[in-house]
Amino acid sequence: MPLLPALRSALFCFLVHNHLGLGLFGIEEHKSDGYKIRRVETISDVRNHTSTDKTIVEEFKFDVRGEKININGIEARFVPWANHKPGGYLRWVQDGTFIKIDSGALSKEMMVKLAKSMK
């Protein structure tokens, strides 16, 4: 391939990669069955100027709050951001895998389109 078309192709891929990687959306995936969530609770004692951390391990449980959305025949849930910005959280379980898309830049419609394109 001549250098100029190769550079154009590389630049396009780079721009697409940068465009998608600048925090427009995030995707989280993990098993839906048998998945353990670890969270840390911090207890602060202002009077004694101390704090202690406690790690809590819980079984993953799908959160059924939010608007029902159909993603390729699978029931998903969408929760908008509280501050009325575009986007929010779109989550569903597909073939034993929990998938969550979150975005503050993409609209709900764009997030659903993205989800439907995932195989």
Beta strands, then each sheet from edge to edge (+ up, - down):
strand 1: 26-31
strand 2: 36-45
strand 3: 50-59
strand 4: 67-71
strand 5: 74-80
strand 6: 88-94
strand 7: 97-103
sheet 1: 1+ 7- 6+ 5- 4+
sheet 2: 2+ 3-
end
